[in-house]
Amino acid sequence: MLRAHPDASVRYVTLDVFTRERFKGNPLAIVEMPLGGELTPETKQRIAREFNFSETVFLHPRSSELSRRTIDIFTTTQELPFAGHPTIGTLVYLCTGPDSAKENKTQSFTLQTKAGPIKANVSGDTAEASIPHNVRVHKIPVPWHSVLNAQPSLRSAEAGFSTPCPLVSIVKGMTFVLVELLHVEDLAALTVGGPRVDSVEWDTGWESFTAPYFYAIVSEDEEARHVAVRVRMIESTVGEDPTTGSAASALSTYLALQRGAAGSTYSFCIEQGVEMGRHSKIRVQVTLNDSGDGVQDVVLAGSAVLVSEGKLYL
């Protein structure tokens, strides 16, 4: 285990994810774990708080299998089994960072996360990842009054009509309250810093990190099975997240299941971070099973750009 002293350090980089433009998208820190050393979970948590990003990745050293890497993902308060923008950002870094081959061709990687292995292809600054999923639409939705308690501005909006909001997990440990708004303009009325959405009742054994994900459908091409969506994710302990790949995946799987064409593939273009000046684009492709009542595959895609690099002294 590394001990904290002036000579102990680790390398880090930061990227902006789900964008090709610096200072847009969602910031991500990647800390490279040292060869022959280890960081305790407590140290990782302190480092994540120091960066104060929505997530920080701890990248384990290379093994004999060069195309497979292990990552740990931490928020400022806890470790997560999976998250979207850390996955995409890490994959792009592995392909384009200072130690990469920087070959102008598609490269394949496998990321090992607490939620399971993620197989991915990376081409330049863009990654496509078949993400782990164990989609669960919980039996008891979240009542509309709980959403209003957290977002009183919605009382004047044509939103919800007192309809309970579905509670959906993309994997165990990552759950979202999906709040549909009728107009994109309703998203601008949301406020940051209010109370948490309460009255959340998970199915037994599925208790987890949970956050509200507000969305408005911008357009839909039913024949092409393409849906464009604008979203915001606001949660009391996180604040507002510029992009939330896990929530985008949960929303996309839910919307695909609602449409329910057996064996069909739906594509979703999700814009987030507009209201906070960090515009980002997330792409999700969902393929349903042959009966249309389950998810066969989820592919999360996006770009990332390197912003900074340096040493972190422990």
C-alpha positions as CSV (number, residue, x, y, z in Angstrom):
1,M,0.0,0.0,0.0
2,L,1.3,3.5,-0.8
3,R,1.9,5.6,2.3
4,A,1.2,9.3,2.2
5,H,4.6,11.2,2.1
6,P,6.0,14.0,-0.1
7,D,7.7,11.6,-2.6
8,A,4.6,9.4,-3.3
9,S,2.6,10.5,-6.3
10,V,0.4,9.2,-9.0
11,R,-0.3,10.4,-12.5
12,Y,-3.6,11.8,-13.5
13,V,-5.4,13.3,-16.5
14,T,-8.7,15.1,-16.9
15,L,-11.0,14.9,-19.8
16,D,-14.3,16.5,-20.9
17,V,-16.6,13.7,-22.0
18,F,-19.5,13.5,-24.4
19,T,-18.1,16.4,-26.3
20,R,-15.3,17.2,-28.7
21,E,-14.9,20.8,-27.3
22,R,-12.9,21.5,-24.1
23,F,-14.9,23.0,-21.2
24,K,-18.1,21.4,-22.5
25,G,-19.5,18.0,-21.6
26,N,-18.7,16.4,-18.2
27,P,-15.3,16.6,-16.6
28,L,-13.7,13.4,-15.6
29,A,-10.5,12.7,-13.6
30,I,-8.5,9.5,-14.3
31,V,-5.9,8.5,-11.7
32,E,-3.4,5.9,-12.8
33,M,-2.8,3.3,-10.2
34,P,1.0,2.7,-9.6
35,L,2.7,-0.5,-10.6
36,G,3.3,-2.6,-7.5
37,G,1.2,-0.3,-5.3
38,E,-2.4,0.1,-4.2
39,L,-4.6,2.8,-2.9
40,T,-7.0,2.0,-0.2
41,P,-10.7,2.7,-0.8
42,E,-10.5,5.5,1.8
43,T,-7.6,7.2,-0.2
44,K,-9.5,6.8,-3.4
45,Q,-12.5,8.5,-1.8
46,R,-10.4,11.4,-0.5
47,I,-8.9,11.8,-4.0
48,A,-12.4,11.9,-5.6
49,R,-13.4,14.5,-3.1
50,E,-10.3,16.5,-4.0
51,F,-11.2,16.6,-7.7
52,N,-14.8,17.3,-6.8
53,F,-16.0,16.0,-10.2
54,S,-19.2,13.9,-10.4
55,E,-16.9,10.8,-10.9
56,T,-13.2,10.0,-10.7
57,V,-11.8,6.8,-12.3
58,F,-8.9,4.8,-10.8
59,L,-7.2,3.0,-13.6
60,H,-5.4,-0.2,-12.6
61,P,-2.0,-1.0,-14.3
62,R,-1.7,-3.0,-17.5
63,S,-1.8,-6.8,-17.2
64,S,-0.4,-9.3,-19.7
65,E,-3.6,-8.8,-21.6
66,L,-3.0,-5.3,-23.0
67,S,-6.5,-4.8,-24.3
68,R,-8.1,-5.4,-20.9
69,R,-8.0,-2.8,-18.1
70,T,-9.7,-2.7,-14.7
71,I,-11.3,0.5,-13.3
72,D,-12.8,1.7,-10.1
73,I,-15.3,4.6,-10.2
74,F,-15.9,6.9,-7.2
75,T,-18.2,9.9,-6.7
76,T,-17.4,12.4,-4.0
77,T,-19.3,10.2,-1.5
78,Q,-19.2,6.6,-2.7
79,E,-18.0,3.9,-5.1
80,L,-20.2,3.1,-8.1
81,P,-20.5,-0.3,-9.9
82,F,-20.8,1.5,-13.3
83,A,-21.2,4.9,-14.8
84,G,-21.4,6.1,-18.3
85,H,-19.1,9.1,-18.8
86,P,-16.2,7.4,-16.8
87,T,-16.5,4.5,-19.2
88,I,-16.4,6.6,-22.4
89,G,-13.7,8.9,-21.1
90,T,-11.4,6.1,-20.0
91,L,-11.8,4.3,-23.3
92,V,-10.9,7.4,-25.3
93,Y,-8.0,8.0,-23.0
94,L,-6.7,4.5,-23.5
95,C,-6.8,5.1,-27.3
96,T,-5.5,8.7,-27.5
97,G,-3.6,9.3,-24.2
98,P,0.2,9.9,-24.0
99,D,1.0,6.2,-23.6
100,S,-1.3,4.9,-26.4
101,A,-0.3,3.7,-29.8
102,K,-2.4,6.5,-31.4
103,E,-3.1,4.4,-34.4
104,N,-5.7,5.7,-36.9
105,K,-7.8,2.6,-36.7
106,T,-10.5,1.2,-34.5
107,Q,-9.2,-0.4,-31.4
108,S,-10.9,-2.9,-29.1
109,F,-10.8,-2.8,-25.3
110,T,-12.5,-4.5,-22.4
111,L,-13.0,-2.5,-19.2
112,Q,-13.6,-4.5,-16.1
113,T,-15.9,-2.7,-13.7
114,K,-17.7,-3.7,-10.5
115,A,-20.8,-4.2,-12.7
116,G,-19.0,-6.6,-15.0
117,P,-16.9,-6.4,-18.2
118,I,-17.5,-3.8,-20.8
119,K,-16.5,-4.6,-24.4
120,A,-15.8,-1.6,-26.5
121,N,-14.5,-0.2,-29.8
122,V,-12.6,3.1,-30.0
123,S,-11.9,5.1,-33.1
124,G,-10.1,8.3,-32.5
125,D,-11.9,10.4,-29.9
126,T,-15.1,8.3,-30.0
127,A,-15.9,5.2,-28.1
128,E,-18.8,2.7,-28.4
129,A,-19.3,0.4,-25.4
130,S,-21.7,-2.5,-24.9
131,I,-22.5,-1.7,-21.4
132,P,-23.5,-4.2,-18.6
133,H,-27.2,-4.1,-18.0
134,N,-29.7,-5.7,-15.7
135,V,-32.7,-3.5,-16.5
136,R,-35.3,-3.3,-13.7
137,V,-38.5,-1.3,-13.8
138,H,-39.4,-1.3,-10.1
139,K,-42.9,-2.3,-9.1
140,I,-43.7,0.9,-7.2
141,P,-43.3,4.2,-9.2
142,V,-42.4,7.5,-7.4
143,P,-45.5,9.6,-6.7
144,W,-45.7,12.9,-8.5
145,H,-46.0,14.9,-5.2
146,S,-42.5,13.7,-4.3
147,V,-41.1,15.2,-7.5
148,L,-43.0,18.5,-6.8
149,N,-41.6,18.7,-3.3
150,A,-38.1,18.7,-4.9
151,Q,-39.0,20.8,-7.9
152,P,-41.9,23.2,-6.9
153,S,-41.5,25.1,-10.2
154,L,-43.2,22.1,-12.0
155,R,-46.5,23.0,-10.3
156,S,-47.1,25.6,-13.0
157,A,-45.9,23.5,-15.8
158,E,-47.9,21.1,-17.9
159,A,-45.9,18.2,-16.6
160,G,-46.7,14.9,-15.1
161,F,-50.4,15.4,-14.6
162,S,-50.0,13.8,-11.2
163,T,-48.8,10.6,-13.0
164,P,-46.3,8.6,-10.9
165,C,-42.8,8.4,-12.4
166,P,-41.1,5.1,-13.2
167,L,-38.2,4.0,-11.1
168,V,-35.7,2.3,-13.4
169,S,-32.3,0.6,-12.7
170,I,-29.8,0.0,-15.5
171,V,-27.8,-2.2,-13.2
172,K,-28.0,-2.9,-9.5
173,G,-26.6,0.1,-7.7
174,M,-27.6,2.7,-10.4
175,T,-31.3,3.8,-10.3
176,F,-33.2,6.8,-11.7
177,V,-36.6,8.4,-11.3
178,L,-37.6,9.2,-14.9
179,V,-39.6,12.4,-14.9
180,E,-41.2,13.2,-18.3
181,L,-41.9,16.9,-19.1
182,L,-44.1,17.9,-22.0
183,H,-41.9,20.8,-23.2
184,V,-38.2,21.4,-23.5
185,E,-38.8,24.8,-21.9
186,D,-40.0,23.1,-18.7
187,L,-36.4,21.9,-18.2
188,A,-35.2,25.5,-17.8
189,A,-37.5,26.0,-14.8
190,L,-35.8,23.3,-12.7
191,T,-33.7,24.5,-9.8
192,V,-30.5,23.1,-8.3
193,G,-30.0,22.7,-4.6
194,G,-33.4,21.7,-3.4
195,P,-34.4,18.7,-1.4
196,R,-34.1,15.1,-2.6
197,V,-36.9,13.3,-4.3
198,D,-38.2,11.0,-1.6
199,S,-40.8,8.2,-1.3
200,V,-38.5,5.9,-3.3
201,E,-39.4,2.3,-2.8
202,W,-37.0,-0.1,-4.6
203,D,-37.8,-3.7,-5.2
204,T,-36.4,-6.0,-2.5
205,G,-32.6,-6.2,-2.8
206,W,-32.3,-3.3,-5.2
207,E,-31.6,-0.4,-2.8
208,S,-29.1,1.9,-4.5
209,F,-27.9,5.3,-5.5
210,T,-31.0,7.0,-6.9
211,A,-31.4,10.3,-8.7
212,P,-34.2,12.1,-10.7
213,Y,-33.7,12.3,-14.5
214,F,-35.9,14.9,-16.1
215,Y,-36.5,14.6,-19.8
216,A,-38.5,16.0,-22.8
217,I,-38.8,14.2,-26.1
218,V,-37.8,16.6,-28.8
219,S,-38.6,14.5,-31.9
220,E,-39.3,10.9,-32.9
221,D,-39.0,9.1,-36.2
222,E,-41.2,6.0,-35.6
223,E,-40.2,4.4,-38.9
224,A,-36.5,4.8,-38.3
225,R,-36.9,4.1,-34.5
226,H,-34.9,7.2,-33.7
227,V,-35.7,9.4,-30.7
228,A,-34.2,12.8,-29.8
229,V,-34.3,13.8,-26.1
230,R,-33.2,16.7,-23.9
231,V,-32.5,16.0,-20.3
232,R,-31.3,17.3,-16.9
233,M,-30.1,15.3,-13.9
234,I,-30.4,17.2,-10.6
235,E,-29.7,15.5,-7.3
236,S,-29.2,17.0,-3.9
237,T,-25.9,15.4,-3.1
238,V,-24.4,15.8,-6.7
239,G,-26.0,19.0,-7.8
240,E,-26.5,19.1,-11.5
241,D,-24.6,16.6,-13.7
242,P,-23.5,17.8,-17.1
243,T,-23.9,14.3,-18.6
244,T,-25.1,11.1,-17.1
245,G,-24.4,8.1,-19.3
246,S,-25.9,5.5,-16.9
247,A,-29.1,7.6,-16.6
248,A,-29.3,8.0,-20.4
249,S,-29.0,4.2,-20.7
250,A,-31.7,3.7,-18.1
251,L,-34.0,6.1,-19.9
252,S,-33.3,4.7,-23.4
253,T,-34.0,1.1,-22.3
254,Y,-37.2,2.2,-20.6
255,L,-38.4,4.1,-23.7
256,A,-37.5,1.2,-26.0
257,L,-39.4,-1.2,-23.8
258,Q,-42.4,1.1,-23.9
259,R,-42.4,0.9,-27.7
260,G,-41.8,-2.8,-27.5
261,A,-41.2,-3.9,-31.1
262,A,-39.8,-7.4,-30.7
263,G,-36.2,-7.8,-31.8
264,S,-36.0,-4.2,-32.9
265,T,-33.1,-1.7,-32.4
266,Y,-33.9,1.8,-31.2
267,S,-31.4,4.7,-31.3
268,F,-31.5,7.7,-29.0
269,C,-29.7,11.0,-29.2
270,I,-29.7,12.6,-25.8
271,E,-28.6,16.2,-25.2
272,Q,-27.7,17.3,-21.6
273,G,-25.9,20.1,-19.8
274,V,-27.4,22.8,-22.1
275,E,-28.8,24.9,-19.2
276,M,-25.5,24.9,-17.3
277,G,-23.4,25.8,-20.3
278,R,-21.8,22.4,-20.7
279,H,-23.6,21.1,-23.8
280,S,-23.1,17.4,-24.4
281,K,-24.3,14.7,-26.7
282,I,-24.9,11.1,-25.7
283,R,-25.8,8.3,-28.1
284,V,-27.5,5.1,-26.9
285,Q,-28.6,2.1,-29.0
286,V,-31.0,-0.4,-27.5
287,T,-31.8,-3.8,-29.0
288,L,-34.8,-5.6,-27.5
289,N,-35.1,-9.4,-27.3
290,D,-37.2,-11.5,-29.7
291,S,-40.3,-11.1,-27.5
292,G,-39.9,-7.3,-27.1
293,D,-40.2,-7.5,-23.3
294,G,-36.5,-7.5,-22.4
295,V,-33.3,-5.8,-23.4
296,Q,-30.7,-7.8,-25.3
297,D,-28.0,-5.2,-25.8
298,V,-27.2,-1.6,-24.8
299,V,-24.5,0.4,-26.7
300,L,-23.4,3.7,-25.2
301,A,-21.4,6.0,-27.4
302,G,-19.7,9.4,-27.2
303,S,-16.6,11.4,-27.6
304,A,-14.0,12.9,-25.2
305,V,-11.2,15.4,-25.3
306,L,-8.1,15.6,-23.0
307,V,-8.0,18.8,-20.9
308,S,-5.1,18.4,-18.4
309,E,-2.5,16.1,-17.0
310,G,-0.1,16.1,-14.1
311,K,1.0,14.5,-10.8
312,L,-1.1,14.1,-7.7
313,Y,1.0,14.0,-4.5
314,L,-0.3,11.6,-1.8
